[in-house]
Amino acid sequence: LKLQFLYFIGSIMKLLVFLSLVGCALGAVEQVRVALWKTDDSLSVEWVTQEAGGTPEVRWGVANGSLTHTASGDSRVFTVDPGRTWYTHAAVMDKLTPGTEYYYQVGDSKNGYSATFKVMNRRKPASGQPYKHILFGDMGAACAFTLCTACTQQSNVCNKTTCSGNTTVGLVSETDADMMLHVGDFAYNLGTDNGTIGDEFFRNIEQVAAWTPYMVSHGNHEDSTSDLAHYIESWRNMPTNAVPPTFQTANGVAPNTLYFSWDHGLVHYVAISTELWFGVTDGNTTLATMLSWLKADLEAANKNRDAVPWVMVHGHRSVYCSCDGDCDADAKKVRDDLEPILFDNGVDFFVNGHEHNYERMWPTYKGKSDQSNFDPKATIYVVTGAAGSHEMHEPFIYPKPSWSAFRSNSFSYSRMWVYNSTHIHWQQVQTDPTFFPMHDYGRVIDDTWIVQNHHGPFNASLAPKVKPTSCPKDLCGSHDHWAPLLGIDDGSGRPMDEQIREWRKKNGDDAWRLKLRGLLKMATSGSRTGVQWEDVREDGNSDGAWAYPMGFTWKNGRS
């Protein structure tokens, strides 16, 4: 009876939270996000209201308070969330001048209008200055640690008010970027709690996504019937050019945003859905249709490389990685189809999330690498899935391969500076408040240059032929979130799993068990409810070995 009573009280509390989330937003124009559209003189905007309204529109102009241009948009009702309906609206600002800032607001006569935001339309850098692109994946509403220093695991709310105390670091400090790219896994999940978690995610990111073009690709946490409908409807302001052009979800037929492409400055971006390898389809859009479209898109991009030399394909799951079982059968399934297409078309980068860590590979082809970023002879693969998530850090349980240039399992995001047709400067920025000192938040942990003088299809005769047995410390790096906590890092730069095994062999089980219990106490201190945390097992594997508030168990059953 007591358990039933507690369950009843818990259900009532969830209902009250749900009603408060919905009720506080009724009639409001919210969740505004802007994206690059299909031409250099256009930007698209999407927003949400909880009630139907009049004709949706976007107003814009070059001066705040003088929004002299107006364009009507379209509205779609969302009916998949049980017990509620709500509305997405999208409109396009056109005939914009590149390199010009515009003020804009969105809304309608019934719901009113949003605050006024400002966005740059395709900045033209001064001579010698770069474009700045920000890339990341796997963030969440709660645990959105990369958004700003104030985001926590205790709350799904991390909006402009939450972050106002410090906007000098994190994504909130990067709104001067030319573009942000989120490679899947958005809210954990968009459809959770009748879609209110998705609402909170979009309210949280409005502080960056309404000011900087926010581009996306589809992740596995957007695969379920509800989450897929949320994804398709929530990102219909993407510059769709897929074949077929529409996709049907439980909410109806909408623009197909599972794969599409666009140009920004010197980079041709291609979004794909790796989920088509794992069963997502509406019967018309399939893995075969995407691969056919991808080949045609990259062929066209190669004809335009004098104007747009760099090519990046991005999706959610890995082609190459070295953390855990995701890097085995699932990665091979994607790699077998995708790697030849990327190589044959001279794709410079493949970027993904899914693994809650960061790993930058050397230019790699068929598991072989030259360990050089000067005139790469194959595609560079980058995993940047460490923006946050309640699933927390993802450990590296495998020894570091020779084709892995740098890997880290602290929370972080990527910063790509595009200088010209030959030079890109790549950085990884740590944003991990879990146990690291806050003065490390915003620190660059990986910093490298990629120089490519010969864009175009790669040559099989010049492709990497040797699988190096190791990678010199001055070329390769490793940054592990357990290292400062365990206190056993010897400063050698070797992977943490290797140091763990060596330390245990030297000091014995009892000493290692004390390390683990101290780590467990630290990880479950305070109010870390709802957070899954890993421990470091005796072989260095910290993949889900404990979940709050339970203890840990050794692989062989010892406690």
PEPE-V980298 format. One record per backbone hydrogen bond with DSSP energy under -0.5 kcal/mol. NH is the residue of the N-H (numbers start at 1). CO is the residue of the C=O. If there is no record, write none. Layout:
# PEPE-V980298
NH:CO ; NH:CO
This chain:
# PEPE-V980298
5:1 ; 6:2 ; 7:3 ; 8:4 ; 9:5 ; 10:6 ; 11:7 ; 12:8 ; 13:9 ; 14:10 ; 15:11 ; 16:12 ; 17:13 ; 18:14 ; 19:15 ; 20:16 ; 21:17 ; 22:18 ; 23:19 ; 24:20 ; 25:22 ; 26:22 ; 26:23 ; 28:25 ; 30:28 ; 30:48 ; 33:46 ; 34:209 ; 35:44 ; 37:42 ; 42:39 ; 43:93 ; 44:35 ; 45:91 ; 46:33 ; 47:89 ; 48:30 ; 49:87 ; 50:25 ; 57:107 ; 58:71 ; 59:105 ; 60:69 ; 61:103 ; 63:66 ; 66:63 ; 68:66 ; 69:60 ; 71:58 ; 73:56 ; 74:90 ; 76:88 ; 78:86 ; 79:77 ; 84:81 ; 86:78 ; 87:49 ; 88:76 ; 89:47 ; 90:74 ; 91:45 ; 93:43 ; 94:92 ; 96:41 ; 98:96 ; 99:121 ; 100:97 ; 100:121 ; 102:119 ; 103:61 ; 104:117 ; 105:59 ; 107:57 ; 108:112 ; 112:108 ; 114:106 ; 117:104 ; 119:102 ; 120:211 ; 121:100 ; 122:120 ; 125:123 ; 129:126 ; 131:418 ; 133:416 ; 134:179 ; 135:414 ; 136:181 ; 137:384 ; 138:184 ; 139:185 ; 140:186 ; 141:187 ; 143:152 ; 144:141 ; 145:143 ; 146:387 ; 147:144 ; 148:144 ; 151:148 ; 158:156 ; 163:159 ; 164:160 ; 164:161 ; 165:162 ; 166:163 ; 171:146 ; 172:147 ; 173:170 ; 174:171 ; 177:174 ; 178:132 ; 179:132 ; 180:213 ; 181:134 ; 182:215 ; 183:136 ; 183:181 ; 184:182 ; 192:189 ; 194:191 ; 195:191 ; 196:193 ; 197:192 ; 198:190 ; 199:195 ; 200:196 ; 201:197 ; 202:198 ; 203:199 ; 204:200 ; 205:201 ; 206:202 ; 207:204 ; 208:205 ; 209:205 ; 210:206 ; 211:208 ; 212:208 ; 214:34 ; 215:180 ; 215:213 ; 217:182 ; 222:219 ; 223:220 ; 228:224 ; 229:225 ; 230:226 ; 231:227 ; 232:228 ; 233:229 ; 234:230 ; 235:231 ; 236:233 ; 238:235 ; 240:238 ; 247:254 ; 249:247 ; 249:252 ; 252:249 ; 254:247 ; 256:245 ; 257:255 ; 260:271 ; 261:239 ; 262:269 ; 264:267 ; 267:264 ; 268:310 ; 269:262 ; 269:267 ; 270:312 ; 271:260 ; 272:314 ; 274:272 ; 276:273 ; 277:274 ; 278:275 ; 279:276 ; 280:275 ; 282:285 ; 283:285 ; 286:284 ; 290:286 ; 291:287 ; 292:288 ; 293:289 ; 294:290 ; 295:291 ; 296:292 ; 297:293 ; 298:294 ; 299:295 ; 300:296 ; 301:297 ; 302:298 ; 303:299 ; 304:301 ; 305:302 ; 307:304 ; 308:304 ; 310:266 ; 312:268 ; 313:349 ; 314:270 ; 315:351 ; 327:324 ; 328:325 ; 331:326 ; 332:328 ; 333:329 ; 334:330 ; 335:331 ; 336:332 ; 337:333 ; 338:334 ; 339:335 ; 341:337 ; 342:338 ; 343:339 ; 344:340 ; 345:341 ; 346:343 ; 347:342 ; 348:311 ; 349:311 ; 350:380 ; 351:313 ; 352:382 ; 353:316 ; 355:353 ; 357:355 ; 358:408 ; 359:383 ; 360:406 ; 361:359 ; 361:381 ; 362:403 ; 364:379 ; 365:368 ; 368:365 ; 369:466 ; 370:363 ; 375:373 ; 375:451 ; 380:348 ; 381:362 ; 381:379 ; 382:350 ; 383:359 ; 384:352 ; 384:382 ; 385:355 ; 385:357 ; 387:137 ; 388:138 ; 389:139 ; 389:143 ; 392:389 ; 394:356 ; 395:393 ; 397:323 ; 397:395 ; 398:322 ; 398:323 ; 404:401 ; 405:360 ; 405:403 ; 406:360 ; 407:477 ; 408:358 ; 409:479 ; 412:386 ; 413:429 ; 414:135 ; 415:427 ; 416:133 ; 417:415 ; 417:425 ; 418:131 ; 418:416 ; 419:417 ; 419:423 ; 420:423 ; 424:450 ; 425:417 ; 426:424 ; 426:448 ; 427:415 ; 428:446 ; 429:413 ; 430:428 ; 430:443 ; 431:411 ; 433:431 ; 440:437 ; 441:438 ; 442:430 ; 443:440 ; 445:428 ; 445:443 ; 446:428 ; 448:426 ; 450:424 ; 451:373 ; 452:422 ; 452:450 ; 458:343 ; 460:458 ; 462:459 ; 463:459 ; 468:466 ; 475:472 ; 476:472 ; 477:405 ; 479:407 ; 483:480 ; 484:480 ; 485:482 ; 486:482 ; 487:483 ; 488:483 ; 489:483 ; 499:495 ; 500:496 ; 501:497 ; 502:498 ; 503:499 ; 504:500 ; 505:501 ; 506:502 ; 507:503 ; 508:504 ; 512:508 ; 513:509 ; 514:510 ; 515:511 ; 516:512 ; 517:513 ; 518:514 ; 519:515 ; 520:516 ; 521:517 ; 522:518 ; 523:519 ; 524:520 ; 525:522 ; 528:525 ; 529:527 ; 531:528 ; 532:390 ; 533:531 ; 537:535 ; 537:541 ; 540:537 ; 542:540 ; 544:542 ; 546:533 ; 548:531 ; 550:547 ; 553:545 ; 554:558 ; 557:554
